[in-house]
Amino acid sequence: MAETLPDRLSTDPDSPWFNEELLQRGVGIRFRGEEKTNVEEYCVSEGWVRVSMGKAVDRRGKPLTLKLTGTVEPYLREPGK
């Protein structure tokens, strides 16, 4: 049975698109055909990802991000039980 991932997902606990259960299972992102490991948030329907910019943080301690547009393909690293 194929599991569907949400259209939008974030790693920020303050975000309305945060889903701890899915993130614990491991969500992988292929962006423009390349594996990305620094994705903070993604949206498949709008075709963008927010990637962290190194160790830089804003004044609230959240990572600085850059929004990139292109084809987004999320997948689960660990299948459900």
C-alpha positions, 0 to 999 in steps of 0.5 A, spaced: 500 500 500 502 506 497 502 512 503 501 519 501 505 524 504 502 531 505 503 537 500 506 541 505 511 539 511 515 543 515 520 541 520 519 547 525 514 545 531 511 552 531 509 551 523 501 549 522 505 544 517 509 540 522 508 533 523 512 530 528 510 523 526 512 523 519 518 526 521 520 521 526 519 516 520 524 520 516 522 524 510 527 524 504 526 530 499 529 530 491 529 537 489 530 537 481 532 530 481 538 531 487 537 528 494 537 534 499 538 533 506 538 541 509 530 542 507 526 545 512 520 546 509 517 544 502 510 544 498 509 540 492 503 543 489 507 550 489 514 547 487 518 550 492 523 548 498 526 552 503 533 550 505 537 552 511 543 556 509 549 553 514 549 555 521 546 562 520 540 563 525 536 569 525 535 573 532 530 568 534 534 562 534 531 559 527 535 557 521 536 562 516 532 559 509 533 560 502 526 559 498 528 555 491 523 553 486 523 547 482 520 540 482 519 537 489 519 529 490 518 527 497 518 520 499 519 516 506 525 513 508 522 508 512 516 504 510 510 504 515 509 498 520 
